[in-house]
Structures are given as structure tokens and as C-alpha cells.
């Protein structure tokens, strides 16, 4: 691993970085590598502990694991950086169920998939790094390519996946429903997960958009999601967070009017720095009277606040991901004929809403899950062009991944929390300093928050 890192670091400041990086093809593949894992024999460690009190620092461990053999259509990537997503938090606290359930199910699919069914799970659904090797049949990528990985793992052996790969019955989220994820020194991905690394970004910046930017793109922009158009009023929950920070940027970039919902003045200021003008501090509203009863008066008050900001308009689109806590008010405030598009349930999976506001006002609820390769590629292209920017607020070394996940679990973060895997420091990997210089302020606006 040391030789691999030395070869990659030789590209820093080199006249021809690609030539230096191509040298990884001549290096032997390590027999093992360090990865962040959860362990099958520890899945009961939080039994009886309330969700809020479960601590990822206790379950996420860095350990040496064997390097798996590559199969057809796969690539082995030296991971320079990764990032924390909510699925890593869910994995670390074994909710809503242990991910070893996913690995066992995947392992029954084929002899090749059996590799994933192990007593440990290497986690992580983001990565930026260097291709080390490719398996049989891979022609698009070669050793030395600088790449980012999106997290859709799909078999594509079923007809259902060939119109939209997200509908493939064997669609999985890499590093969550598969093994060998991105929070590690090496990662195994399918070649159709790879995309070019944006040349003006550092490793930790390039690693951070993959899951959340692609998810927000499908949810808002794609014809599979809300089909956002110019002038749409888009209500965005958690608008300064890992997912909402990209939704806010995509709305602004696409000519829509974001109404950003946040939980503190500091987060409100971040939204304004992104260019959003309409911001609501949700700490002024309590949508539940108790554990079982929602407060419809607060729904109305919240809707009135939205209309105050928009000049009397209700949201054309509600960008939903908190779930149980906010779903009732989301259905209520969407305009007549509007769309509530949901991709997650970070506050709870069982949603309650008043169906009268849905059916009598001809609203739509659209489920949206990650993105297909085309959508992920288009979302990454916007980053590479400098139209959408990373939202990294802080980074940690691989050894402190548990702390990084703990902060996301406690919502004590802004934007995305990055993790350096092989990268020895922040700031490495920039190949286009001129483009970076034009967007330095936007790239760093979440830093230190």
C-alpha cells in the first residue's frame, strides 16, 4: 500500500499527472487493506438502547481485511477519500435492520456474489481515487484513471433494469447492501459505477457529492422525479445538509425558487451564501403535539410562512427526506397539483398525513431512490463544470470514521463530512487550478462549519 500511495503522490505537481499515475499498473495488489467495518458478532450491541443514544464510535472499527478477487466488469480502486452518508449511520447502529441481512441475501445470488457474505461489512457509499486494476470485459477504464464512484450496484440481467436501472430487481446500494465499500484504502466497484473525477477538486471534495448530489438530481430534475422547471417554488427540508445542500444548488442552477428550511441561524446563513433568498428556521415550528398527534395548526402556520416569503405561492415541489417528522406538513403545504418527492426517512419510516389534502387537491407523492448511471453522470458533470459545488464542512482520517458518523447521527454537522482514506492530508489531487481559482469561495463556503 505504501508503494501505491507513493506513486499517487508523485502526481502532485507533476507536469503529466496521468503518466505518473499509470505506474500503479506495475505495482502488485496488496493482499489486504484497512477498511471501516461493522462486525456480524456485534449486531446486538445496542439492543435496548434508544436510537438517539446509539453511538457509531462503538461499532465502526478499522481493521485489516483480505483483498477480494475481481470479477468480470469490476474495478479495484485505491480510495483517496470518502464521505459519510446516513446509510453508514444506519449500518453502524444496525437500524432498521442489520446490513448482514443484505449481504446474506446477495451472497445467495451467485458464486461471485458469495464473496460479499462475510462476518464483517466494509462500509461506505462514496469514493474518489485511482483505478488499480480492472476485471475481464472492462474497456472504458484503465489503471491510473482518476475516478469517483457512484453507489448504484446493479446486475442488469433482468429486463426490468434496462429502461431504468433503478428498477432492476437486483439493484443495490454499494457499501450498504454490498460489501467492499468506500470507507477503506481499497474498494471493489462495478465499472459502471465509475465517473471521471472533477479535475479542479481535491480528493475529499470530489468524494463528497456522489451519493447526495445524484440522489437530489434524480429527485428534483429527472423525469423519474419531480421534473423541476424554471420558476418552480421548491420547498427544501434540511437545505444546508448533505442532501439539501445539493438540492438548493440544483434548484438555483435550474432557475427554480428554493424555500430553504433549516434549524438554526448558522444554517440559514449557509443557504443565503449559496444564493437562496427565502429561508425558514424550523425551530419556530412544532409539528407534533405528542408522539401520536400532529399539530395541524402548526401546518397552517407553516404554510402561511411559506406564502409570506413567496408572495402568496405554495410550493410546486416539496423535497422530502426527514420523513415521519415532516411528511404530514409536506403533503399539506404542497400546492394544488403539486409534487411531494421523497428519498429517505431520517426521522422515521412510518409516515402519517391527511389524505384529504392529497386526493382532493390532486397532489402526487413520488418515491425516488438514488439515481441511475445516466443521472449520476449528469450530476457529476455539473460538478466537473463548476456549476454545482461540494459542501464539505470538515474531514477526518480513516481512523476517526466513527466520530464522523457520530456527528452526522447527532446532526452536529453542516453539508458533508469527508473521510481521508489513503490521502495523507486535505488539499491534494487538484489538476485544474485555474478552474478552481474561479470557484474557490463557493468550494469552501461550508468549510469549518
URNOR-V717770 format. One record per residue. PHI is phi in radians with two decimals (* if undefined). D_FIRST is the distance of its C-alpha to the first C-alpha in Angstrom with 1 decimal. Layout:
phi->PHI d_first->D_FIRST
phi->PHI d_first->D_FIRST
//
This chain:
phi->* d_first->0.0
phi->-1.09 d_first->3.8
phi->-1.13 d_first->5.5
phi->-1.10 d_first->5.1
phi->-1.13 d_first->6.3
phi->-1.06 d_first->8.6
phi->-1.15 d_first->10.0
phi->-1.15 d_first->10.7
phi->-1.19 d_first->12.3
phi->-1.14 d_first->14.3
phi->-1.33 d_first->16.2
phi->-1.15 d_first->17.6
phi->1.36 d_first->21.2
phi->-1.27 d_first->20.9
phi->-1.12 d_first->24.1
phi->-2.28 d_first->22.4
phi->-1.00 d_first->19.2
phi->-1.05 d_first->19.2
phi->-1.14 d_first->19.3
phi->-1.11 d_first->16.2
phi->-1.21 d_first->14.3
phi->-1.05 d_first->15.7
phi->-1.13 d_first->13.6
phi->-1.14 d_first->10.7
phi->-1.11 d_first->13.2
phi->-1.60 d_first->13.1
phi->-1.57 d_first->9.4
phi->-1.19 d_first->9.1
phi->-1.37 d_first->8.1
phi->-1.03 d_first->6.3
phi->-1.28 d_first->9.5
phi->-2.61 d_first->8.9
phi->-2.68 d_first->7.7
phi->-1.56 d_first->9.8
phi->-2.41 d_first->12.8
phi->-1.51 d_first->16.3
phi->-2.24 d_first->18.8
phi->-1.92 d_first->22.5
phi->-2.02 d_first->23.9
phi->-1.11 d_first->26.8
phi->-1.42 d_first->28.5
phi->-2.08 d_first->28.7
phi->-1.18 d_first->30.4
phi->-1.70 d_first->33.7
phi->-1.12 d_first->32.6
phi->-1.87 d_first->34.4
phi->-0.97 d_first->37.6
phi->1.46 d_first->40.6
phi->-1.61 d_first->38.7
phi->-1.01 d_first->39.8
phi->-0.89 d_first->37.3
phi->-1.07 d_first->37.3
phi->-1.63 d_first->36.5
phi->-1.23 d_first->33.5
phi->-2.03 d_first->30.5
phi->-1.00 d_first->27.0
phi->-1.15 d_first->25.6
phi->-1.49 d_first->26.9
phi->-1.83 d_first->25.4
phi->-1.50 d_first->22.0
phi->-2.22 d_first->19.4
phi->-1.67 d_first->15.7
phi->-2.49 d_first->14.6
phi->-1.37 d_first->12.1
phi->-2.27 d_first->13.1
phi->-1.16 d_first->12.9
phi->-1.35 d_first->11.6
phi->-1.30 d_first->15.1
phi->-1.25 d_first->16.6
phi->-1.41 d_first->17.6
phi->-1.78 d_first->21.3
phi->-1.00 d_first->23.7
phi->1.32 d_first->23.5
phi->-1.95 d_first->20.0
phi->-2.42 d_first->16.8
phi->-1.82 d_first->13.2
phi->-2.04 d_first->12.0
phi->-1.40 d_first->9.0
phi->-1.53 d_first->11.1
phi->-1.46 d_first->11.8
phi->-2.71 d_first->14.9
phi->-2.47 d_first->17.3
phi->-2.73 d_first->20.7
phi->-1.66 d_first->23.2
phi->-2.15 d_first->26.0
phi->-1.10 d_first->29.0
phi->-1.17 d_first->27.7
phi->-1.22 d_first->24.9
phi->-1.09 d_first->27.7
phi->-1.02 d_first->29.8
phi->-1.05 d_first->27.0
phi->-1.22 d_first->26.5
phi->-1.86 d_first->30.3
phi->1.04 d_first->30.9
phi->-2.21 d_first->33.5
phi->-1.27 d_first->35.5
phi->-2.71 d_first->34.0
phi->-1.13 d_first->30.8
phi->-1.23 d_first->28.3
phi->-1.13 d_first->28.0
phi->-1.08 d_first->31.3
phi->-1.13 d_first->29.6
phi->-1.15 d_first->26.9
phi->-1.13 d_first->29.6
phi->-1.12 d_first->31.7
phi->-1.12 d_first->29.0
phi->-1.09 d_first->28.2
phi->-1.40 d_first->31.8
phi->-1.23 d_first->31.7
phi->-2.84 d_first->30.2
phi->-1.11 d_first->28.2
phi->-1.19 d_first->25.2
phi->-1.19 d_first->25.6
phi->-1.00 d_first->25.9
phi->-0.96 d_first->22.1
phi->-1.37 d_first->22.4
phi->-1.51 d_first->25.0
phi->-2.24 d_first->22.9
phi->-1.36 d_first->23.9
phi->-2.38 d_first->21.2
phi->-2.21 d_first->20.8
phi->-1.40 d_first->17.6
phi->-1.76 d_first->19.5
phi->2.01 d_first->19.6
phi->-2.08 d_first->21.5
phi->-2.32 d_first->20.2
phi->-2.89 d_first->17.1
phi->-2.31 d_first->16.5
phi->-3.10 d_first->13.5
phi->-2.11 d_first->12.7
phi->-1.18 d_first->13.7
phi->-1.71 d_first->11.3
phi->-2.58 d_first->14.0
phi->-2.20 d_first->17.6
phi->-1.48 d_first->19.8
phi->-0.97 d_first->23.3
phi->1.57 d_first->25.8
phi->-1.53 d_first->23.6
phi->-2.11 d_first->25.1
phi->-1.34 d_first->24.8
phi->-2.18 d_first->21.1
phi->-2.37 d_first->18.9
phi->-1.00 d_first->15.3
phi->1.79 d_first->14.9
phi->-1.18 d_first->17.4
phi->-1.56 d_first->17.2
phi->-2.40 d_first->18.4
phi->-2.10 d_first->19.6
phi->-2.05 d_first->20.3
phi->-1.55 d_first->23.7
phi->-1.86 d_first->24.1
phi->-1.51 d_first->26.8
phi->-1.85 d_first->25.9
phi->-2.47 d_first->29.0
phi->-1.49 d_first->30.1
phi->1.01 d_first->33.0
phi->-1.80 d_first->35.0
phi->-2.02 d_first->37.9
phi->-1.02 d_first->40.4
phi->-1.08 d_first->40.3
phi->-1.50 d_first->37.0
phi->-1.65 d_first->38.1
phi->-1.71 d_first->40.2
phi->-2.55 d_first->37.8
phi->-1.06 d_first->34.5
phi->-1.19 d_first->34.7
phi->-1.66 d_first->37.7
phi->-1.09 d_first->35.8
phi->-1.13 d_first->36.4
phi->-1.87 d_first->32.8
phi->-1.37 d_first->31.5
phi->-2.42 d_first->28.8
phi->-1.66 d_first->26.7
phi->-1.07 d_first->23.0
phi->1.38 d_first->21.3
phi->-2.17 d_first->24.8
phi->-1.81 d_first->26.5
phi->-2.25 d_first->23.5
phi->-1.63 d_first->20.3
phi->1.09 d_first->16.6
phi->-1.36 d_first->17.4
phi->-1.50 d_first->15.9
phi->-1.49 d_first->15.5
phi->-2.93 d_first->11.9
phi->-1.35 d_first->8.3
phi->-2.26 d_first->9.4
phi->-2.53 d_first->13.1
phi->-1.86 d_first->15.6
phi->-2.30 d_first->18.6
phi->-1.33 d_first->21.7
phi->-1.06 d_first->21.9
phi->-1.43 d_first->25.0
phi->-1.66 d_first->23.2
phi->-1.52 d_first->21.6
phi->-2.49 d_first->23.4
phi->-1.15 d_first->22.9
phi->-1.20 d_first->21.4
phi->-1.00 d_first->24.3
phi->-1.26 d_first->23.9
phi->-1.59 d_first->25.6
phi->-1.83 d_first->23.5
phi->-1.31 d_first->20.5
phi->-1.06 d_first->17.5
phi->-1.22 d_first->19.1
phi->-1.23 d_first->22.5
phi->-1.17 d_first->21.6
phi->-1.30 d_first->20.0
phi->-1.39 d_first->23.2
phi->-1.36 d_first->26.0
phi->-0.72 d_first->24.9
phi->-1.23 d_first->26.6
phi->-1.30 d_first->29.4
phi->-1.16 d_first->30.4
phi->-1.14 d_first->30.6
phi->-1.08 d_first->32.5
phi->-1.13 d_first->34.9
phi->-1.10 d_first->35.4
phi->-1.10 d_first->36.6
phi->-1.09 d_first->38.5
phi->-1.69 d_first->40.5
phi->-1.64 d_first->40.5
phi->-1.14 d_first->40.1
phi->-1.21 d_first->43.1
phi->-1.44 d_first->41.5
phi->-1.99 d_first->41.8
phi->-1.57 d_first->44.4
phi->0.95 d_first->44.9
phi->-0.97 d_first->45.1
phi->-2.25 d_first->47.5
phi->-1.03 d_first->48.7
phi->1.53 d_first->50.8
phi->-1.12 d_first->49.6
phi->-1.50 d_first->49.6
phi->-2.09 d_first->46.3
phi->-1.46 d_first->46.1
phi->-2.10 d_first->42.5
phi->-1.32 d_first->41.7
phi->1.01 d_first->38.9
phi->-1.23 d_first->39.0
phi->-1.88 d_first->36.5
phi->-1.48 d_first->33.9
phi->-1.05 d_first->30.8
phi->-1.52 d_first->32.9
phi->-1.13 d_first->36.1
phi->-1.10 d_first->34.7
phi->-1.41 d_first->33.9
phi->-1.05 d_first->37.2
phi->-1.07 d_first->39.0
phi->-1.14 d_first->37.4
phi->-1.13 d_first->38.1
phi->-1.10 d_first->41.7
phi->-1.14 d_first->42.3
phi->-1.14 d_first->40.7
phi->-1.67 d_first->42.8
phi->1.41 d_first->46.1
phi->-1.52 d_first->46.5
phi->-2.07 d_first->47.7
phi->-1.33 d_first->45.3
phi->-1.93 d_first->46.8
phi->-1.61 d_first->43.9
phi->-1.85 d_first->44.2
phi->-2.36 d_first->42.3
phi->-2.10 d_first->42.7
phi->-2.82 d_first->43.0
phi->-1.06 d_first->44.3
phi->-1.12 d_first->40.8
phi->-1.20 d_first->39.6
phi->-1.09 d_first->42.8
phi->-1.12 d_first->42.1
phi->-1.08 d_first->38.7
phi->-1.08 d_first->40.5
phi->-1.16 d_first->43.0
phi->-1.18 d_first->40.3
phi->-1.34 d_first->39.0
phi->1.94 d_first->42.6
phi->-1.36 d_first->44.1
phi->-1.84 d_first->47.7
phi->-1.88 d_first->48.6
phi->-2.36 d_first->47.0
phi->-2.12 d_first->48.1
phi->-1.55 d_first->47.1
phi->-1.24 d_first->47.1
phi->-1.14 d_first->47.6
phi->-1.42 d_first->51.3
phi->-2.24 d_first->51.5
phi->-2.17 d_first->51.5
phi->-1.52 d_first->51.5
phi->-2.21 d_first->52.1
phi->-1.29 d_first->55.1
phi->-2.68 d_first->53.6
phi->-1.09 d_first->51.1
phi->-1.96 d_first->53.3
phi->-2.16 d_first->55.3
phi->-1.46 d_first->54.2
phi->-1.79 d_first->56.3
phi->-1.18 d_first->57.7
phi->-1.13 d_first->59.4
phi->-1.22 d_first->56.0
phi->-0.99 d_first->55.1
phi->-1.10 d_first->58.2
phi->-1.10 d_first->57.5
phi->-1.15 d_first->54.0
phi->-1.06 d_first->55.4
phi->-1.11 d_first->57.9
phi->-1.16 d_first->55.3
phi->-1.05 d_first->53.4
phi->-1.16 d_first->56.7
phi->-1.02 d_first->57.5
phi->-1.32 d_first->54.4
phi->-1.67 d_first->54.7
phi->1.34 d_first->58.4
phi->1.79 d_first->59.4
phi->-1.68 d_first->56.8
phi->-1.58 d_first->54.8
phi->-1.19 d_first->51.2
phi->-1.20 d_first->50.9
phi->-2.35 d_first->47.4
phi->-1.96 d_first->46.0
phi->-1.56 d_first->42.2
phi->-1.79 d_first->41.7
phi->-2.69 d_first->38.7
phi->-1.14 d_first->39.9
phi->1.55 d_first->42.0
phi->-0.92 d_first->44.6
phi->-1.15 d_first->45.4
phi->-2.08 d_first->46.2
phi->-1.14 d_first->46.9
phi->-1.05 d_first->50.7
phi->-1.23 d_first->51.1
phi->-1.09 d_first->48.9
phi->-1.11 d_first->51.3
phi->-1.14 d_first->54.3
phi->-1.46 d_first->53.4
phi->-1.02 d_first->52.3
phi->-1.19 d_first->55.1
phi->-1.01 d_first->57.5
phi->1.41 d_first->55.7
phi->-1.41 d_first->52.4
phi->-2.20 d_first->48.9
phi->-1.85 d_first->46.8
phi->-1.96 d_first->43.3
phi->-2.18 d_first->41.0
phi->-2.25 d_first->37.3
phi->-2.91 d_first->36.7
phi->-2.62 d_first->38.5
phi->-1.21 d_first->36.7
phi->-1.81 d_first->39.9
phi->2.48 d_first->41.0
phi->-1.56 d_first->41.3
phi->-1.60 d_first->45.0
phi->-1.64 d_first->46.8
phi->-2.20 d_first->50.5
phi->-2.60 d_first->52.5
phi->-1.51 d_first->56.1
phi->-1.15 d_first->56.4
phi->-1.04 d_first->59.7
phi->-1.26 d_first->57.7
phi->-1.45 d_first->55.6
phi->-1.29 d_first->58.2
phi->-1.30 d_first->61.2
phi->-1.94 d_first->59.2
phi->0.93 d_first->57.4
phi->-1.49 d_first->54.0
phi->-2.17 d_first->50.8
phi->-1.89 d_first->47.8
phi->-2.04 d_first->44.8
phi->-1.48 d_first->41.7
phi->-2.42 d_first->38.5
phi->-2.27 d_first->35.0
phi->0.72 d_first->31.9
phi->-2.90 d_first->32.4
phi->-1.46 d_first->32.3
phi->-1.06 d_first->30.1
phi->-1.08 d_first->32.9
phi->-1.15 d_first->33.4
phi->-1.10 d_first->29.7
phi->-1.12 d_first->29.5
phi->-1.14 d_first->32.7
phi->-1.14 d_first->31.6
phi->-1.17 d_first->28.3
phi->-1.07 d_first->30.6
phi->-1.10 d_first->32.6
phi->-1.18 d_first->29.6
phi->-1.10 d_first->28.6
phi->-1.43 d_first->32.3
phi->1.40 d_first->32.4
phi->-1.58 d_first->35.0
phi->-2.13 d_first->33.1
phi->-2.11 d_first->30.8
phi->-1.12 d_first->28.0
phi->-2.15 d_first->29.3
phi->-1.17 d_first->26.4
phi->-1.75 d_first->28.2
phi->-2.77 d_first->25.4
phi->-2.33 d_first->21.7
phi->-2.31 d_first->19.8
phi->-1.26 d_first->16.3
phi->-0.94 d_first->14.7
phi->-1.10 d_first->16.3
phi->-1.94 d_first->19.6
phi->-1.03 d_first->19.7
phi->-1.02 d_first->22.7
phi->-1.15 d_first->24.6
phi->-1.06 d_first->24.0
phi->-1.18 d_first->25.3
phi->-1.06 d_first->28.2
phi->-1.14 d_first->29.3
phi->-1.18 d_first->29.5
phi->-1.05 d_first->31.3
phi->-1.56 d_first->33.8
phi->0.97 d_first->34.2
phi->-1.75 d_first->33.4
phi->-2.31 d_first->31.4
phi->-2.14 d_first->32.3
phi->0.99 d_first->30.7
phi->-1.97 d_first->27.1
phi->-1.80 d_first->24.7
phi->-1.61 d_first->21.2
phi->-2.32 d_first->17.9
phi->-1.45 d_first->14.9
phi->-1.68 d_first->11.7
phi->-1.56 d_first->8.9
phi->-1.06 d_first->11.9
phi->-1.36 d_first->12.8
phi->-2.77 d_first->16.4
phi->-1.21 d_first->19.1
phi->1.60 d_first->20.6
phi->-1.64 d_first->17.8
phi->1.69 d_first->17.9
phi->-1.32 d_first->21.7
phi->-1.98 d_first->22.9
phi->-2.26 d_first->26.6
phi->-1.15 d_first->27.9
phi->-1.17 d_first->31.5
phi->-1.11 d_first->31.3
phi->-1.07 d_first->29.5
phi->-1.05 d_first->32.3
phi->-1.26 d_first->34.9
phi->-2.22 d_first->33.4
phi->-0.99 d_first->31.9
phi->-1.11 d_first->34.4
phi->-1.17 d_first->34.0
phi->-1.08 d_first->30.2
phi->-1.76 d_first->30.4
phi->-1.19 d_first->33.5
phi->-1.61 d_first->31.8
phi->-1.05 d_first->29.7
phi->1.37 d_first->30.6
phi->-1.83 d_first->32.8
//
